[in-house]
């Protein structure tokens, strides 16, 4: 698996939900269209790095 840093604009971000601090990867883009990908129990957000690269490549510069 390739690390998330393969996509230049990838940033790890955090938010608070009650007593939990949750993290997510933002692969960038300024589009109003959002694709939310949820992983299972034993995976992490980097599971979607290759898919995000393909989706981002298909979207190109469209916003």
PDB file with SEQRES, HELIX, SHEET and CRYST1 records, atoms N, CA, C and O in Angstrom:
SEQRES   1 A   63  UNK UNK UNK UNK UNK UNK UNK UNK UNK UNK UNK UNK UNK          
SEQRES   2 A   63  UNK UNK UNK UNK UNK UNK UNK UNK UNK UNK UNK UNK UNK          
SEQRES   3 A   63  UNK UNK UNK UNK UNK UNK UNK UNK UNK UNK UNK UNK UNK          
SEQRES   4 A   63  UNK UNK UNK UNK UNK UNK UNK UNK UNK UNK UNK UNK UNK          
SEQRES   5 A   63  UNK UNK UNK UNK UNK UNK UNK UNK UNK UNK UNK                  
HELIX    1 AA1 UNK A    4  UNK A    6  5                                   3    
HELIX    2 AA2 UNK A   45  UNK A   48  5                                   4    
HELIX    3 AA3 UNK A   49  UNK A   59  1                                  11    
SHEET    1 AA1 2 UNK A  11  UNK A  17  0                                        
SHEET    2 AA1 2 UNK A  20  UNK A  26 -1                                        
CRYST1    1.000    1.000    1.000  90.00  90.00  90.00 P 1           1          
ATOM      1  N   UNK A   1       0.847  -1.183   0.000  1.00  0.00           N  
ATOM      2  CA  UNK A   1       0.000   0.000   0.000  1.00  0.00           C  
ATOM      3  C   UNK A   1       0.890   1.242   0.000  1.00  0.00           C  
ATOM      4  O   UNK A   1       1.890   1.295   0.715  1.00  0.00           O  
ATOM      5  N   UNK A   2       0.526   2.231  -0.797  1.00  0.00           N  
ATOM      6  CA  UNK A   2       1.279   3.472  -0.858  1.00  0.00           C  
ATOM      7  C   UNK A   2       0.849   4.401   0.270  1.00  0.00           C  
ATOM      8  O   UNK A   2      -0.326   4.429   0.634  1.00  0.00           O  
ATOM      9  N   UNK A   3       1.796   5.167   0.831  1.00  0.00           N  
ATOM     10  CA  UNK A   3       1.413   6.119   1.883  1.00  0.00           C  
ATOM     11  C   UNK A   3       0.594   7.262   1.334  1.00  0.00           C  
ATOM     12  O   UNK A   3       0.667   7.569   0.144  1.00  0.00           O  
ATOM     13  N   UNK A   4      -0.190   7.901   2.199  1.00  0.00           N  
ATOM     14  CA  UNK A   4      -1.086   8.983   1.787  1.00  0.00           C  
ATOM     15  C   UNK A   4      -0.338  10.161   1.193  1.00  0.00           C  
ATOM     16  O   UNK A   4      -0.921  10.925   0.425  1.00  0.00           O  
ATOM     17  N   UNK A   5       0.946  10.336   1.526  1.00  0.00           N  
ATOM     18  CA  UNK A   5       1.703  11.474   1.038  1.00  0.00           C  
ATOM     19  C   UNK A   5       1.903  11.448  -0.479  1.00  0.00           C  
ATOM     20  O   UNK A   5       2.402  12.423  -1.041  1.00  0.00           O  
ATOM     21  N   UNK A   6       1.525  10.353  -1.158  1.00  0.00           N  
ATOM     22  CA  UNK A   6       1.623  10.294  -2.607  1.00  0.00           C  
ATOM     23  C   UNK A   6       0.717  11.316  -3.270  1.00  0.00           C  
ATOM     24  O   UNK A   6       0.970  11.709  -4.409  1.00  0.00           O  
ATOM     25  N   UNK A   7      -0.311  11.747  -2.602  1.00  0.00           N  
ATOM     26  CA  UNK A   7      -1.193  12.787  -3.114  1.00  0.00           C  
ATOM     27  C   UNK A   7      -0.770  14.070  -2.406  1.00  0.00           C  
ATOM     28  O   UNK A   7      -0.920  14.204  -1.192  1.00  0.00           O  
ATOM     29  N   UNK A   8      -0.239  15.011  -3.186  1.00  0.00           N  
ATOM     30  CA  UNK A   8       0.392  16.193  -2.615  1.00  0.00           C  
ATOM     31  C   UNK A   8      -0.461  16.956  -1.616  1.00  0.00           C  
ATOM     32  O   UNK A   8       0.064  17.457  -0.622  1.00  0.00           O  
ATOM     33  N   UNK A   9      -1.735  17.054  -1.849  1.00  0.00           N  
ATOM     34  CA  UNK A   9      -2.575  17.899  -1.008  1.00  0.00           C  
ATOM     35  C   UNK A   9      -3.177  17.169   0.199  1.00  0.00           C  
ATOM     36  O   UNK A   9      -4.016  17.740   0.896  1.00  0.00           O  
ATOM     37  N   UNK A  10      -2.771  15.928   0.460  1.00  0.00           N  
ATOM     38  CA  UNK A  10      -3.337  15.167   1.567  1.00  0.00           C  
ATOM     39  C   UNK A  10      -2.967  15.785   2.912  1.00  0.00           C  
ATOM     40  O   UNK A  10      -1.802  16.084   3.174  1.00  0.00           O  
ATOM     41  N   UNK A  11      -3.980  15.971   3.759  1.00  0.00           N  
ATOM     42  CA  UNK A  11      -3.752  16.509   5.100  1.00  0.00           C  
ATOM     43  C   UNK A  11      -4.545  15.699   6.107  1.00  0.00           C  
ATOM     44  O   UNK A  11      -5.719  15.405   5.886  1.00  0.00           O  
ATOM     45  N   UNK A  12      -3.904  15.335   7.221  1.00  0.00           N  
ATOM     46  CA  UNK A  12      -4.623  14.683   8.306  1.00  0.00           C  
ATOM     47  C   UNK A  12      -5.268  15.777   9.143  1.00  0.00           C  
ATOM     48  O   UNK A  12      -4.607  16.727   9.564  1.00  0.00           O  
ATOM     49  N   UNK A  13      -6.567  15.631   9.376  1.00  0.00           N  
ATOM     50  CA  UNK A  13      -7.317  16.604  10.163  1.00  0.00           C  
ATOM     51  C   UNK A  13      -8.042  15.876  11.278  1.00  0.00           C  
ATOM     52  O   UNK A  13      -8.175  14.653  11.249  1.00  0.00           O  
ATOM     53  N   UNK A  14      -8.512  16.631  12.263  1.00  0.00           N  
ATOM     54  CA  UNK A  14      -9.147  16.056  13.447  1.00  0.00           C  
ATOM     55  C   UNK A  14     -10.438  16.796  13.771  1.00  0.00           C  
ATOM     56  O   UNK A  14     -10.596  17.969  13.435  1.00  0.00           O  
ATOM     57  N   UNK A  15     -11.353  16.097  14.426  1.00  0.00           N  
ATOM     58  CA  UNK A  15     -12.535  16.755  14.974  1.00  0.00           C  
ATOM     59  C   UNK A  15     -12.959  16.021  16.236  1.00  0.00           C  
ATOM     60  O   UNK A  15     -12.659  14.842  16.420  1.00  0.00           O  
ATOM     61  N   UNK A  16     -13.647  16.726  17.082  1.00  0.00           N  
ATOM     62  CA  UNK A  16     -14.097  16.193  18.362  1.00  0.00           C  
ATOM     63  C   UNK A  16     -15.556  15.764  18.250  1.00  0.00           C  
ATOM     64  O   UNK A  16     -16.392  16.527  17.767  1.00  0.00           O  
ATOM     65  N   UNK A  17     -15.860  14.564  18.686  1.00  0.00           N  
ATOM     66  CA  UNK A  17     -17.232  14.067  18.734  1.00  0.00           C  
ATOM     67  C   UNK A  17     -17.475  13.552  20.145  1.00  0.00           C  
ATOM     68  O   UNK A  17     -17.096  12.429  20.478  1.00  0.00           O  
ATOM     69  N   UNK A  18     -18.105  14.374  20.967  1.00  0.00           N  
ATOM     70  CA  UNK A  18     -18.272  14.013  22.376  1.00  0.00           C  
ATOM     71  C   UNK A  18     -16.906  13.933  23.035  1.00  0.00           C  
ATOM     72  O   UNK A  18     -16.138  14.896  23.009  1.00  0.00           O  
ATOM     73  N   UNK A  19     -16.603  12.779  23.629  1.00  0.00           N  
ATOM     74  CA  UNK A  19     -15.302  12.582  24.272  1.00  0.00           C  
ATOM     75  C   UNK A  19     -14.251  11.992  23.337  1.00  0.00           C  
ATOM     76  O   UNK A  19     -13.117  11.756  23.756  1.00  0.00           O  
ATOM     77  N   UNK A  20     -14.609  11.755  22.089  1.00  0.00           N  
ATOM     78  CA  UNK A  20     -13.695  11.133  21.134  1.00  0.00           C  
ATOM     79  C   UNK A  20     -13.044  12.163  20.226  1.00  0.00           C  
ATOM     80  O   UNK A  20     -13.713  13.055  19.706  1.00  0.00           O  
ATOM     81  N   UNK A  21     -11.739  12.037  20.039  1.00  0.00           N  
ATOM     82  CA  UNK A  21     -11.034  12.841  19.041  1.00  0.00           C  
ATOM     83  C   UNK A  21     -10.823  11.927  17.837  1.00  0.00           C  
ATOM     84  O   UNK A  21     -10.096  10.937  17.921  1.00  0.00           O  
ATOM     85  N   UNK A  22     -11.453  12.259  16.733  1.00  0.00           N  
ATOM     86  CA  UNK A  22     -11.415  11.442  15.524  1.00  0.00           C  
ATOM     87  C   UNK A  22     -10.552  12.125  14.472  1.00  0.00           C  
ATOM     88  O   UNK A  22     -10.479  13.352  14.417  1.00  0.00           O  
ATOM     89  N   UNK A  23      -9.906  11.329  13.645  1.00  0.00           N  
ATOM     90  CA  UNK A  23      -9.071  11.906  12.588  1.00  0.00           C  
ATOM     91  C   UNK A  23      -9.568  11.432  11.228  1.00  0.00           C  
ATOM     92  O   UNK A  23     -10.244  10.410  11.114  1.00  0.00           O  
ATOM     93  N   UNK A  24      -9.221  12.191  10.213  1.00  0.00           N  
ATOM     94  CA  UNK A  24      -9.558  11.825   8.842  1.00  0.00           C  
ATOM     95  C   UNK A  24      -8.505  12.398   7.914  1.00  0.00           C  
ATOM     96  O   UNK A  24      -7.762  13.305   8.288  1.00  0.00           O  
ATOM     97  N   UNK A  25      -8.444  11.864   6.698  1.00  0.00           N  
ATOM     98  CA  UNK A  25      -7.542  12.388   5.692  1.00  0.00           C  
ATOM     99  C   UNK A  25      -8.354  13.188   4.690  1.00  0.00           C  
ATOM    100  O   UNK A  25      -9.361  12.715   4.164  1.00  0.00           O  
ATOM    101  N   UNK A  26      -7.906  14.393   4.437  1.00  0.00           N  
ATOM    102  CA  UNK A  26      -8.522  15.254   3.433  1.00  0.00           C  
ATOM    103  C   UNK A  26      -7.593  15.238   2.228  1.00  0.00           C  
ATOM    104  O   UNK A  26      -6.466  15.730   2.295  1.00  0.00           O  
ATOM    105  N   UNK A  27      -8.074  14.669   1.125  1.00  0.00           N  
ATOM    106  CA  UNK A  27      -7.253  14.536  -0.071  1.00  0.00           C  
ATOM    107  C   UNK A  27      -7.291  15.789  -0.940  1.00  0.00           C  
ATOM    108  O   UNK A  27      -6.712  15.803  -2.027  1.00  0.00           O  
ATOM    109  N   UNK A  28      -7.952  16.819  -0.484  1.00  0.00           N  
ATOM    110  CA  UNK A  28      -7.916  18.095  -1.180  1.00  0.00           C  
ATOM    111  C   UNK A  28      -9.042  18.265  -2.174  1.00  0.00           C  
ATOM    112  O   UNK A  28      -9.952  17.443  -2.278  1.00  0.00           O  
ATOM    113  N   UNK A  29      -8.945  19.352  -2.891  1.00  0.00           N  
ATOM    114  CA  UNK A  29      -9.962  19.687  -3.870  1.00  0.00           C  
ATOM    115  C   UNK A  29     -10.935  20.700  -3.309  1.00  0.00           C  
ATOM    116  O   UNK A  29     -11.230  20.702  -2.114  1.00  0.00           O  
ATOM    117  N   UNK A  30     -11.424  21.550  -4.167  1.00  0.00           N  
ATOM    118  CA  UNK A  30     -12.337  22.609  -3.741  1.00  0.00           C  
ATOM    119  C   UNK A  30     -13.745  22.396  -4.276  1.00  0.00           C  
ATOM    120  O   UNK A  30     -14.569  23.309  -4.235  1.00  0.00           O  
ATOM    121  N   UNK A  31     -14.022  21.220  -4.766  1.00  0.00           N  
ATOM    122  CA  UNK A  31     -15.324  20.916  -5.339  1.00  0.00           C  
ATOM    123  C   UNK A  31     -16.411  20.907  -4.268  1.00  0.00           C  
ATOM    124  O   UNK A  31     -16.150  20.610  -3.102  1.00  0.00           O  
ATOM    125  N   UNK A  32     -17.617  21.233  -4.678  1.00  0.00           N  
ATOM    126  CA  UNK A  32     -18.763  21.111  -3.777  1.00  0.00           C  
ATOM    127  C   UNK A  32     -19.198  19.653  -3.642  1.00  0.00           C  
ATOM    128  O   UNK A  32     -19.955  19.304  -2.737  1.00  0.00           O  
ATOM    129  N   UNK A  33     -18.713  18.804  -4.550  1.00  0.00           N  
ATOM    130  CA  UNK A  33     -19.001  17.375  -4.488  1.00  0.00           C  
ATOM    131  C   UNK A  33     -18.022  16.725  -3.512  1.00  0.00           C  
ATOM    132  O   UNK A  33     -16.810  16.906  -3.624  1.00  0.00           O  
ATOM    133  N   UNK A  34     -18.553  15.976  -2.564  1.00  0.00           N  
ATOM    134  CA  UNK A  34     -17.732  15.332  -1.541  1.00  0.00           C  
ATOM    135  C   UNK A  34     -17.915  13.825  -1.649  1.00  0.00           C  
ATOM    136  O   UNK A  34     -19.032  13.334  -1.816  1.00  0.00           O  
ATOM    137  N   UNK A  35     -16.813  13.101  -1.553  1.00  0.00           N  
ATOM    138  CA  UNK A  35     -16.863  11.647  -1.520  1.00  0.00           C  
ATOM    139  C   UNK A  35     -16.356  11.218  -0.149  1.00  0.00           C  
ATOM    140  O   UNK A  35     -15.190  11.438   0.178  1.00  0.00           O  
ATOM    141  N   UNK A  36     -17.216  10.611   0.647  1.00  0.00           N  
ATOM    142  CA  UNK A  36     -16.871  10.152   1.985  1.00  0.00           C  
ATOM    143  C   UNK A  36     -16.656   8.649   1.932  1.00  0.00           C  
ATOM    144  O   UNK A  36     -17.540   7.906   1.506  1.00  0.00           O  
ATOM    145  N   UNK A  37     -15.480   8.198   2.364  1.00  0.00           N  
ATOM    146  CA  UNK A  37     -15.159   6.778   2.358  1.00  0.00           C  
ATOM    147  C   UNK A  37     -14.884   6.354   3.799  1.00  0.00           C  
ATOM    148  O   UNK A  37     -14.021   6.928   4.463  1.00  0.00           O  
ATOM    149  N   UNK A  38     -15.611   5.358   4.278  1.00  0.00           N  
ATOM    150  CA  UNK A  38     -15.458   4.871   5.648  1.00  0.00           C  
ATOM    151  C   UNK A  38     -14.786   3.502   5.632  1.00  0.00           C  
ATOM    152  O   UNK A  38     -15.183   2.611   4.880  1.00  0.00           O  
ATOM    153  N   UNK A  39     -13.770   3.348   6.466  1.00  0.00           N  
ATOM    154  CA  UNK A  39     -13.063   2.068   6.525  1.00  0.00           C  
ATOM    155  C   UNK A  39     -13.598   1.208   7.662  1.00  0.00           C  
ATOM    156  O   UNK A  39     -14.309   1.684   8.548  1.00  0.00           O  
ATOM    157  N   UNK A  40     -13.242  -0.051   7.614  1.00  0.00           N  
ATOM    158  CA  UNK A  40     -13.663  -0.985   8.655  1.00  0.00           C  
ATOM    159  C   UNK A  40     -12.773  -0.915   9.890  1.00  0.00           C  
ATOM    160  O   UNK A  40     -11.839  -0.116   9.955  1.00  0.00           O  
ATOM    161  N   UNK A  41     -13.069  -1.744  10.842  1.00  0.00           N  
ATOM    162  CA  UNK A  41     -12.442  -1.731  12.166  1.00  0.00           C  
ATOM    163  C   UNK A  41     -10.913  -1.828  12.128  1.00  0.00           C  
ATOM    164  O   UNK A  41     -10.249  -1.061  12.825  1.00  0.00           O  
ATOM    165  N   UNK A  42     -10.343  -2.722  11.359  1.00  0.00           N  
ATOM    166  CA  UNK A  42      -8.894  -2.950  11.390  1.00  0.00           C  
ATOM    167  C   UNK A  42      -8.127  -2.183  10.312  1.00  0.00           C  
ATOM    168  O   UNK A  42      -6.929  -2.412  10.143  1.00  0.00           O  
ATOM    169  N   UNK A  43      -8.765  -1.303   9.597  1.00  0.00           N  
ATOM    170  CA  UNK A  43      -8.106  -0.513   8.561  1.00  0.00           C  
ATOM    171  C   UNK A  43      -7.909   0.911   9.041  1.00  0.00           C  
ATOM    172  O   UNK A  43      -8.285   1.261  10.160  1.00  0.00           O  
ATOM    173  N   UNK A  44      -7.314   1.731   8.180  1.00  0.00           N  
ATOM    174  CA  UNK A  44      -7.213   3.156   8.473  1.00  0.00           C  
ATOM    175  C   UNK A  44      -7.474   3.941   7.200  1.00  0.00           C  
ATOM    176  O   UNK A  44      -7.667   3.355   6.135  1.00  0.00           O  
ATOM    177  N   UNK A  45      -7.483   5.249   7.304  1.00  0.00           N  
ATOM    178  CA  UNK A  45      -7.857   6.104   6.172  1.00  0.00           C  
ATOM    179  C   UNK A  45      -6.936   5.928   4.971  1.00  0.00           C  
ATOM    180  O   UNK A  45      -7.349   6.165   3.836  1.00  0.00           O  
ATOM    181  N   UNK A  46      -5.702   5.517   5.208  1.00  0.00           N  
ATOM    182  CA  UNK A  46      -4.769   5.339   4.082  1.00  0.00           C  
ATOM    183  C   UNK A  46      -5.173   4.185   3.176  1.00  0.00           C  
ATOM    184  O   UNK A  46      -4.612   4.018   2.093  1.00  0.00           O  
ATOM    185  N   UNK A  47      -6.137   3.393   3.611  1.00  0.00           N  
ATOM    186  CA  UNK A  47      -6.691   2.327   2.783  1.00  0.00           C  
ATOM    187  C   UNK A  47      -7.178   2.886   1.447  1.00  0.00           C  
ATOM    188  O   UNK A  47      -7.158   2.183   0.437  1.00  0.00           O  
ATOM    189  N   UNK A  48      -7.614   4.142   1.437  1.00  0.00           N  
ATOM    190  CA  UNK A  48      -8.242   4.741   0.259  1.00  0.00           C  
ATOM    191  C   UNK A  48      -7.308   5.607  -0.580  1.00  0.00           C  
ATOM    192  O   UNK A  48      -7.772   6.303  -1.483  1.00  0.00           O  
ATOM    193  N   UNK A  49      -5.997   5.581  -0.305  1.00  0.00           N  
ATOM    194  CA  UNK A  49      -5.058   6.449  -1.015  1.00  0.00           C  
ATOM    195  C   UNK A  49      -5.089   6.232  -2.526  1.00  0.00           C  
ATOM    196  O   UNK A  49      -5.159   7.193  -3.292  1.00  0.00           O  
ATOM    197  N   UNK A  50      -5.037   4.976  -2.952  1.00  0.00           N  
ATOM    198  CA  UNK A  50      -5.031   4.698  -4.400  1.00  0.00           C  
ATOM    199  C   UNK A  50      -6.347   5.126  -5.045  1.00  0.00           C  
ATOM    200  O   UNK A  50      -6.348   5.705  -6.131  1.00  0.00           O  
ATOM    201  N   UNK A  51      -7.466   4.841  -4.379  1.00  0.00           N  
ATOM    202  CA  UNK A  51      -8.769   5.245  -4.909  1.00  0.00           C  
ATOM    203  C   UNK A  51      -8.872   6.769  -4.988  1.00  0.00           C  
ATOM    204  O   UNK A  51      -9.358   7.310  -5.981  1.00  0.00           O  
ATOM    205  N   UNK A  52      -8.417   7.453  -3.947  1.00  0.00           N  
ATOM    206  CA  UNK A  52      -8.470   8.917  -3.943  1.00  0.00           C  
ATOM    207  C   UNK A  52      -7.644   9.490  -5.087  1.00  0.00           C  
ATOM    208  O   UNK A  52      -8.056  10.461  -5.722  1.00  0.00           O  
ATOM    209  N   UNK A  53      -6.491   8.904  -5.354  1.00  0.00           N  
ATOM    210  CA  UNK A  53      -5.650   9.369  -6.459  1.00  0.00           C  
ATOM    211  C   UNK A  53      -6.367   9.207  -7.793  1.00  0.00           C  
ATOM    212  O   UNK A  53      -6.308  10.091  -8.648  1.00  0.00           O  
ATOM    213  N   UNK A  54      -7.044   8.074  -7.969  1.00  0.00           N  
ATOM    214  CA  UNK A  54      -7.788   7.852  -9.215  1.00  0.00           C  
ATOM    215  C   UNK A  54      -8.969   8.809  -9.349  1.00  0.00           C  
ATOM    216  O   UNK A  54      -9.192   9.373 -10.420  1.00  0.00           O  
ATOM    217  N   UNK A  55      -9.718   8.992  -8.278  1.00  0.00           N  
ATOM    218  CA  UNK A  55     -10.868   9.885  -8.301  1.00  0.00           C  
ATOM    219  C   UNK A  55     -10.407  11.323  -8.545  1.00  0.00           C  
ATOM    220  O   UNK A  55     -11.002  12.050  -9.342  1.00  0.00           O  
ATOM    221  N   UNK A  56      -9.344  11.721  -7.851  1.00  0.00           N  
ATOM    222  CA  UNK A  56      -8.816  13.073  -8.028  1.00  0.00           C  
ATOM    223  C   UNK A  56      -8.329  13.282  -9.448  1.00  0.00           C  
ATOM    224  O   UNK A  56      -8.523  14.349 -10.030  1.00  0.00           O  
ATOM    225  N   UNK A  57      -7.688  12.244 -10.012  1.00  0.00           N  
ATOM    226  CA  UNK A  57      -7.198  12.312 -11.392  1.00  0.00           C  
ATOM    227  C   UNK A  57      -8.343  12.425 -12.386  1.00  0.00           C  
ATOM    228  O   UNK A  57      -8.223  13.133 -13.386  1.00  0.00           O  
ATOM    229  N   UNK A  58      -9.466  11.730 -12.127  1.00  0.00           N  
ATOM    230  CA  UNK A  58     -10.619  11.808 -13.005  1.00  0.00           C  
ATOM    231  C   UNK A  58     -11.283  13.164 -12.918  1.00  0.00           C  
ATOM    232  O   UNK A  58     -11.775  13.689 -13.917  1.00  0.00           O  
ATOM    233  N   UNK A  59     -11.296  13.745 -11.697  1.00  0.00           N  
ATOM    234  CA  UNK A  59     -11.931  15.038 -11.495  1.00  0.00           C  
ATOM    235  C   UNK A  59     -11.078  16.175 -12.054  1.00  0.00           C  
ATOM    236  O   UNK A  59     -11.606  17.213 -12.454  1.00  0.00           O  
ATOM    237  N   UNK A  60      -9.759  15.978 -12.081  1.00  0.00           N  
ATOM    238  CA  UNK A  60      -8.861  17.010 -12.593  1.00  0.00           C  
ATOM    239  C   UNK A  60      -9.006  18.299 -11.816  1.00  0.00           C  
ATOM    240  O   UNK A  60      -9.025  18.288 -10.585  1.00  0.00           O  
ATOM    241  N   UNK A  61      -9.107  19.406 -12.523  1.00  0.00           N  
ATOM    242  CA  UNK A  61      -9.193  20.726 -11.887  1.00  0.00           C  
ATOM    243  C   UNK A  61     -10.640  21.191 -11.726  1.00  0.00           C  
ATOM    244  O   UNK A  61     -10.891  22.323 -11.312  1.00  0.00           O  
ATOM    245  N   UNK A  62     -11.582  20.317 -12.053  1.00  0.00           N  
ATOM    246  CA  UNK A  62     -12.981  20.724 -11.945  1.00  0.00           C  
ATOM    247  C   UNK A  62     -13.339  21.040 -10.502  1.00  0.00           C  
ATOM    248  O   UNK A  62     -12.967  20.300  -9.591  1.00  0.00           O  
ATOM    249  N   UNK A  63     -14.049  22.120 -10.293  1.00  0.00           N  
ATOM    250  CA  UNK A  63     -14.479  22.479  -8.934  1.00  0.00           C  
ATOM    251  C   UNK A  63     -15.983  22.663  -8.916  1.00  0.00           C  
ATOM    252  O   UNK A  63     -16.555  22.969  -7.870  1.00  0.00           O  
TER     253      UNK A  63                                                      
END                                                                             
